[in-house]
Amino acid sequence: MKGERWERDTIVRALSWRRWRWVPLAIAGAAATLLWIKPLGGLAGFPVFLLVARAFMPDERRARLVADRDGLRIDGKLFPRRAIAKALLRHEGPRTFVALDGRRRVDVEVPSNVEADALVRALGLDSESSVMEFALTDPLSGITVASLLALLVAAVAVAPHLGSVLGAILFLALAILVGAAAAWLATRVVLRVGADGLVMRRPLRRDVFVPHSSLANVRADDDAVILEPPKGRPLTLQVPDRGTNSDNAEKLARRADEAAAIARRILQARRAFREHASDEGAVAAVLDRGDRSAREWLGELRRLGEGAAGTFRTIGLARAQLFEVVESTTASARDRIAAAIALRTRIADDEKPRIRVAAERCAEPELRERMLRVLEIEDDEDLEVLVDEMRSR
């Protein structure tokens, strides 16, 4: 929501960057000690280790926090929005935190999930304003396991024919390393949660887009996020072990909490998608030029189209919704042309006929001609002329 602000006195947990000013000096002192007084080198290295370790330990303190689209201010010091990659709800016993991850990690304690949502909205990190990525794992499928076993069997069969014991051993070791790397890569998944659906990115496979409309349910089960289609087998994605120094029960609890937060984020995005899909007023508001110049408005439409081309919107509309506007018989001429301009940023060849067919169905000659010009214009100045013609119309 534009102009939204969140303000509260609360607990914040973050690294104290003031200590870092002493770390280079301490390291330089330790290096000098190692060079000139070698017997004392080990003794000098121990306090340096303690100092560096302490610099990595976060401080927890009460502070005045103000959040808006510029970022998070902690007692007046700005933690800029561009440095925050994602926000995730976390629970630690009875306490609730919003974990802000990016160039720096900051945990903000909030009294409830409602306050957490308000903080995330104020920062522009909510499901309607941003795309969020999560690193998860996908258990190995039967086909993948069979392929890896076949690779190992082939390596064992080939090794005796290499002519030397050392060569056979090195070959088998290489085959095992390649198989282990392939197995590890096969389980890696980056899940991108956007306003119109999910994209699953795997290193060894093509990206898969799953629109919100094709999911029957999303839920968390222990440390797993389960995506349930209307028909067929559900997809289970697990939160990986982050390698924290905690016992197994605490690690599992942390992963389960993160899985619940990811499922909640997806459900929020689905709800926002359904609301916008049925709200023509919201569509018109996003495409409205307002008081912007032709160049500024074209820039906004291009950014919208870039997000849509990746199957995500970042400022208000999904790709499917843009095509709905172009093909709509009730949307205004300006909105239809604006949606076509947004789509042309990265439009595929097989998508262009949809705009041409929509233009040919227009009874109004000027609208038909301008929609076709959107596809044909290559020069930005000509596109600005078209935009100005729309305003004068």
Number of C-alpha atoms within 10 A of each C-alpha: 13 10 9 14 15 16 15 12 14 14 16 22 19 17 17 14 11 9 13 16 10 13 16 12 12 19 18 12 15 21 16 14 18 17 12 10 13 13 11 13 16 13 13 20 18 11 14 19 14 10 17 17 10 15 19 14 12 16 14 14 10 15 17 14 20 21 25 22 19 14 18 24 17 16 12 11 10 14 17 16 18 11 14 19 17 19 24 21 24 24 16 11 7 6 11 19 24 23 20 22 15 14 12 12 15 22 21 22 22 22 12 11 14 9 16 21 17 18 26 23 23 23 27 24 23 23 25 24 20 22 20 21 16 15 15 20 22 20 15 14 11 9 9 15 14 12 14 19 13 12 16 17 12 13 18 16 11 13 18 14 11 12 9 10 12 11 14 18 15 12 18 19 13 13 19 16 12 15 18 13 11 15 17 15 16 20 19 22 21 17 22 19 26 30 33 29 22 24 21 20 17 18 14 12 10 9 14 12 16 17 17 23 13 12 17 12 16 19 18 21 14 17 22 25 25 18 19 17 17 11 9 7 9 15 14 18 22 24 22 17 14 9 7 10 8 10 8 11 8 13 18 17 16 22 20 21 22 24 26 20 19 25 20 18 20 25 18 15 25 25 16 16 25 14 12 19 17 11 11 14 10 15 21 18 12 18 23 15 20 9 8 11 13 18 15 13 19 20 13 18 25 18 17 27 29 21 25 28 19 14 22 26 26 21 20 21 26 27 22 14 21 24 19 15 22 25 21 14 13 9 16 14 21 18 21 26 26 26 28 26 24 27 28 20 18 14 17 11 7 7 12 15 11 13 22 17 13 18 22 16 12 16 9 11 10 11 19 19 13 19 25 19 17 21 17 11 12 10 8 11 12 13 19 17 11 18 23 14 11 15 10 6 7
